Amino acid sequence: MESPAALSPGGAVPARVVGSVPLGALAALVFGLAVPAYVLAATPGPRNPGWLGALVVLVLVGVRYSWIVGRGEQRLVEMTVWLFTYVFLGLAPLVQLREGVSPETTPEVYGAFVAESLLVVGLGSLSFAVGCGLRTLRSGGRGARLRTIGPAIAGNTQVGVPRGLRWLGLGSLLLTAYYLVQVAPALFTSVDQLGAQMAAVWPNTATQGIVQALAIMPLLVTVVSMTLLRLRRPRPVWTTGEQVVYWTAVVALVVTVNPLNSPRYVFGTVALSLAGALGLYATGRRFRAVAVGAVLGLLVVFPVADAFRDTSTPGGIEISPLSALEGGDFDAFAQIDNTLLYVDQYGTTEGRQALGVALFWVPRAVWTEKPEDTGVLLADFRDYSFDNLSAPLWAELFINGGWVAVGIGGLAFGWWARGRDDAIVTRLRRSRAPGVVDCILPFYFVFLLRGSLLQAMANLVVMLACAWFADRVTREHLAVDAPARSEPASA
């Protein structure tokens, strides 16, 4: 049983989420047994022996994902990592290897490096799991430790929106308005037409990414932050001006990130972030529903949404999950295979690709030797005509530093992820929603994990900076305006 107090941002601390062994076992049967069995039965005789390694990855990751479902703790980052691994690096390559096909965007893969590619996936995933475990051991095995929030914040009934948040909202609306004016001819058309319009206005791809990030992420942070404030108990009283800023930001966000011409990763991040602010992950039961529904979303909704937006083949909508798993959306494992081939011929880049990611904001006019996006680099290496390809985190690590980078990077990522999730679980034991950054970041990780990192950095940096600012001004505002009778927060 979960305490009703879990839905209240203030007041009593809710009970710890209770795990469900039957639900975990049922999920393990579905994800670790039924889904692999269906794929084996629905595909012909295997054409590439590497499918056995993909099957092992699928079963093991499916069991781990099921453990998260059964436990019910809202570990959003870890859930996203295993979700991506299960679908993109387990299920998709299993189908592709058994069918003997390559994604249409990455032809002629799966040659001599299938086994090594599976080892890269295995090493990175195992290192991630070990990093999570080491972080738990460091905390004495207690996982997320419950800390008491002081009445000075939890009981605050202050009126209004922090001044800094109001300024963030107005600034984000101006940035979004500029973007919308420039892309207006292609708004509500298609992804391709929007891309063509952006290229006509901002020929430099780095400029396109930065402008789009500034148009979306500050607005998303504003809406999430104000929604979290709006749903406090007791509900604060806002002025007419604050109401206007909030609802204008909501409408602008819906217009800017519409399902017709927005990248599905961005649209999904926005939708799930707003759902999180509204309390979608407030209880273990809701979290389990999200975890199970996310798999269905990636296997059915994700490819169907792409088919409906594809204007090149009217009427040719493909809704078969197995057929969809052979498409370009699921090229992550193929790109790891291409990375192994690249490193075999040229060696690792010794961190050069990572340097390009870190300095993404430097114009190519200033840094003429700036590294290309890793997906573009691999596309050029293989002479592909289409270069908007993924480069999953595993590939990014390997191309920068080989096996050592994959192992150390996985450990560091797992350590960070467990700490982040501990903070989320702690927050959700006394509130109906995580903080601003934790409403957004876990779901943006699907894009970060798929890559390329260079493509994802502009949105990430802008989002983190705006979320840090919004969180800081809100905390200061609540602390200053807290009732004088409030007691100090307990240690």
C-alpha angles and dihedrals in degrees: 000000000000120000117248085226087076087080095055119086092207139028125039121027110244124236121268114272111263116224121231116220094188092052091047091049091048091050090049090053091051102040099030101037117010098047095047090045091052092050092050091049095044098048126069126248109311116269098189120044090214088083089086090064091048089051091054091050091048095050097044095045090044090056092048091049089050090053089057090049092050095046091053098203110142097246094159099171095049091045090055093048094051091042091056092044093049096050105029102032102029113026099033097050090044090058094041095048094047091047092044093229136127125216109269091242093054108039126180099029132132098065123127098340105059094106092047091047090054089049090053089053091046095047094047093047094045091048089051091052091047091050090053090049094049091052089052092049090051089058091051094258092291096117111196108015115212113239124188117241115221120247087235087080106017095052097041113131095180121158124239142006123297112265092235091054091051090053091048089053094050092045092049091050090054092050091048092047090055091050094047093050091053096047097034095115090060099038114125092010118096140304091256095051092046090050091050091050092049091049090052092051098037110022092183110085093210090055090050091054094048094046092049092047091051090048095052114025101053088048092049092049090049094051094045093047094048091045090055089051093045093055096051118124118268090030112241121238113243129200121241090256092054091049090051092051092049099048093041088054091050093051092045091051092051091049095046097044099040121157094242102066107008122103106259092233091057094043091048092048091052094046095047092043092056090044089053092051088052092054105266091143097037095113137033091244092057092045091054090051090052093048093051094041092051091065091051090047094055093044099044115008095042097057094035091054089053092049092052090050094049106101094177094076108036112196092010097110113159115202101167108117092210093052091045090054088063092057133099093264088071099049095119096106091042089055091052086054090051090049091056089051092049094049091046090058103034107015125234121316089238092231097316094122090049090051089055089053093050091049096039090133094062110101118237088233087067098035104037093177094052110146118254122242106282092239090053091045091055093044091053090046091055094039093239117170091216114061104173090101134146125251108194120214090256090058093045091054094046096047090051100045113353124228094342092056091049092052098043093039092052092050093049092046092050092048091051094043094054091050091049092048092048088057091049093050091048091051093048091054089068103026140042093236139030121245124286097270092043091054089059113023102062092059095042084060090079087067093041092050093047092046160145092200092207090060092049100045100082093056091042097051095044091048094049093047093049093044091051091051094046092048093048097049091045094051092047091047094050093045094050094046096043116125114270091235092064117117124229116272115264118247 
